[in-house]
Amino acid sequence: MDIVGILTLALIWGASFLFIKVGLNGGMSPVLVATWRLAVGAAVMWGIVGLRRLIAPASFKQPLPSGRPTWGKLAIVGLLNNAIPFVLIAWGEQRISSGLASIFNASMPIFTVIVAHFFTHDDRIVPLKAIGIFTGLAGVAVVIAPGAGDMRGELPGSLAVILASLSYAAATVFVKQKLTGATDPIATGAGQLVMALLWLLPLALLTHATTGIADIPPEAMLSVTVLGLLGTGLAYLIYYLLIQHAKASQLSLVTYLLPVTALIYGAVLLNEQVTRYALVGFVMIVAGIMLVNRANNATLKILQPGDAG
């Protein structure tokens, strides 16, 4: 069951980059893509929370997030783990392929190790981790190389997705340090999505993101709606269930499989070209993650991998 869940998660999150690209190609702005998927995902998650509390025995009901300090932390996580990266990835995908975006997103564990070194006291960079970081970042550089001279297209798009990965990494460390406890993890995820949505609604209004929404092709709106249902709703539920049952070393497989599925989706459904630079860089990133994983005794310290996605 754990392996089935992991494969399902990789397939769903890998498709997130495809859904984003279809929405953008249909005329949706990056802010609208991010806001719409959050609205749908939050509705799905809170619907699941409500259903579970309705049918579950009282002894199995964990407390919902409550209190200003908890919601303040959820606001920070929603900003770092959803609002910022969702907009950056969509903005980046206006300039690079969905497959490339997935590869850059896969670098998140490398950035997590770096952030953890500076902001925690028990997760330091040791020599093997340093080699893994260097290898992973070198892989990112290899993927960037072909478009490094395109100052208005591929380079800023690539950097945007890399910044999104860094934001995911910061969120991961923050959650580990500040947001663990007895609160229902699924309700915590739902609360996080709501706070992220509250961050983006003012931005959507200021940028007039909903202007002309009636002219957006139905397939574009459907694509981002499915992204919200699956990639931002159902996938979160699967992930939180896996956290409770799967081994961390098994769960880390999602990090390796996600870009593979995204590359296949992009090549088959969007006719995107997969260059040798992308493949070599991806292998280097995976090798770096594996070295870091080995340094952590086969346990990647990831609470919430980037879903694009």
N, C-alpha and C positions, 0 to 999 in steps of 0.2 A: 504493500500500500504506500509506503514511504517513497519508493522509487517511482511509482505511478504518479504520485503527487509532485515529485520533483520534475519529472518529464513534462507533466501538464503545466507546471509553473514556467518552465523554460519555453514551452510552445506559446503560452499566452503572452509572457513578457517580451519574447522575441517578436511577436506580431505587433506589439505596441508601436514600434518604430514604423512599421508599415501603415498602421491606422493613422498615425500622425501625418505621414507623408501624403496620404490620400486626402485628409482634411485640408492640408495646406494647398495641395494642387487644386482643390475645389474652391479656393478663395478665402478660406478661413485664416484669420490672423493668428500668430503664435499665442497671443493673450486669450483669444476666444477659444482656441483649441484647449489650452490649459484650464481655463475657467469652466468650460462645458464638461470636460472629463471629470473635473473635481466635483461638480454639482451632481453628476450622475453617480460617480463612485461613492460620494458621501451618502446619497439616498439609499444606495444598495447596502452599504455597511450598517447604517442605522436601522434599515428594515430587518437585517439579519439580527442585530442586537435586540430589537423589539420582539422578534419572533422567538429567539432563544429564551428571553426572560418570560415570555408568555407560556412556553411549553415545558421549560426545564423545572425540575423540582427545586424547592426553595434552598435546599442544602447545597445545590450546585451553582447557585447564583452568586457571582462575585460582584463587589461594589463597582458602580459606575464612576467615572472620573468626577470629582467634585472639589470645590474650593478654588479660590483665586490662584494660589500657587501652582496647583496642578494644571489648571487651564492656561496659566501663563507659560508653563513648560510646553504644553501642547501647541501653543501659538508659535513658540520658537521652532519646535520640530516641524510643524506644518509649513513654516516659512522655508526652513533649510531642506526638508525632505520632499516637499511637494511644490510649493508656489515658485520658488526660484528655479529649481531644476526643470520643472515642467515647461516653463516659459523659455528657458535657455535652450533646451533640447529642441523644442519646436522652432525657435528662431534659427538654431543651427541647421536644422533639416531643410530650411529654405535654401541653404547654400551647399549642403553636402548630401550624399545618399543616405538612405535609412540604414544600410549595412555599415557604412563608416561610422555613423552615429552610435550604433550598437557596440562597435569595437572600442571607441573612446569611452563609452559608458562602462565597459568591462574593466577599465583601469581603476574603478572606484576602490577596490580593496587595497591597491597600492597607496592611494591617497589616505585611506583610513589608517594605515600603519604610520604614516607621517604625522597625521593630525594627532593620533593617540600618543605618539612619542612626546609631543609638546604639551598636551593637555591632560595627560594622566600620569600617575606615578608608578604604575605597575605594568606598563606595556611599552617598554623601551626598545629602541632599535639596536639589535645585536648584529654582529658581522654578517650572518647568513641573511638576515632581513635586509641589511644594506645592499647586499648583492642582488636580492630579489627586487628591491626598489629600483636600483640602477637598471636592471634588465627590463623591468616593466616600463619605466620611463623612456628607455631607449626604444622600446617597441612603439610607444606612442609617437616618438619622433620619426620613426620609420614610416608610420602611417601618414603623418602630416607631410612628409617630405615632398611628394609630388605636387601638392597645392600650396607649398610654403611661399611661393612668389605671388600668389593671387591675394592681394591685400584687400580686395573688395568681395571676395567670394568664399573660396574654400578655407582659407586660413582663419578668418574671423568665425566662420561656421564651426570649424574644428575646435577652436579655442572656447567657443560658447559651450559646447558639449563637455569639454574637459572641465570647465568651471562648474558645470552641473554635477559632474562626478565628484569634484571637490566638495560641493555643497552636500551631496549625499553622504560623503565621508564624515563631514562635520556633524551631520545629524546622527549618524551611527554612534559616534563617540559621545555625543550629548545624551542620547537615549540610554546608553550603557551607564553613564555617570549619574544621571538625574531622574530618569523616568522608569525605574523598575520597581515592582512591588506587587501588592495583592489586587490591584485594579484589573478588571477583565481586559485582557490584551486586545480582544476584538473591539471592545468599546473604546479603548484607548486609540486604536487605529481610526475608528470612526470619528472620534473627537479631533484627532489630528487633521483629518480631511476637511472637517467643518472649519477649523481655524485657518487652514490653507485657503479655503474658498473665501473666507472673510478678508484675507490679505489681497486676493486678486480682484474681488468685486470693484473696489475703488479704482484700481488700475484699468479694469475693463471699461468703466464709465469715463475715465479721463482720456483714454485713447480711442473712445468711440468704437470699441471692438465689435459691438452688436450692430453697428450701422451696416445696412445692406444685407442683413442676415437672411432676409426673405429671398434674396437672389442666389444664395448659396445652393449648389446642386444637392439633391436629396442624398446621393451616395456619399458626399463629403460629411454631411451631418450624421448620417447613419454610421459612418466609419468611426467618428469621434464618440458617438453614443456607445457603440460596441466597445471602444477603448475604455470608456468609463465603466461600463458594465463588467467587462472581463479584466482588463489590465489594472484598473484602479479600484474595483470592487471585489469580484470573485477571487482574483489573484491574491489580494491581501488576506482574504479569509483562508485560502489554502496555505499561505505562508505562515500565518499565526498558528494554524493547526499543526503544520509540520514542525514548528519550533518546539511544540510540546512533545513530539514523538520521535522525529528523525534525529539522527546523530549530526553534529555540526559538520563533520567531514563529508557526510552525504549531502547535506544542504548546500555546501559550498559548490557542488556540481552545477547548480543553477548558474553560477558565475561563469563557468566554462561553456555551458550549453547554450545560454541565451544568445550570444553573438552568432553562434553557428546557425541557429534557427532564423535569426534576423537576416543574416546574409542569404540564406536560402530563399526566404520570402521575397527579399528585394530583387534577387536575381531572376526568380521564376515569375513573379507577379508584376514587378515594375521594370523588368529588363535592365536592372542596374548592373554595371560592370564591377566584377571583383578583381582588383589588380593584385599583382604579386607583392607589391608594397603592403597592401592591406593584409594579405595572408601572412607574410613574414612578420609584420608588426604584431598581428594578433597572436601568433605563436610565441613571440617574445613576451608579450603581456601575460599570457597564460603561464609561461615558464617562470616569470617573476612572481606571479601569485602563488604558484606551487612551491617556490623557494620560501616565501613568507609563510605559507601554510605549514611547511615542514619545520620552520623555526618555531612555530606555535604548537608543536607536537600534533601535527595533522588537524589543527582546528583553526579555521579562519574566524576571527573575531568580528563577525558581521551580524548585526541584529536585523537590518533591513536593506537588502541589496537594492541598487537602483533599478526601477522598472521602466525607465524612460519617462520610462517608462513606465 
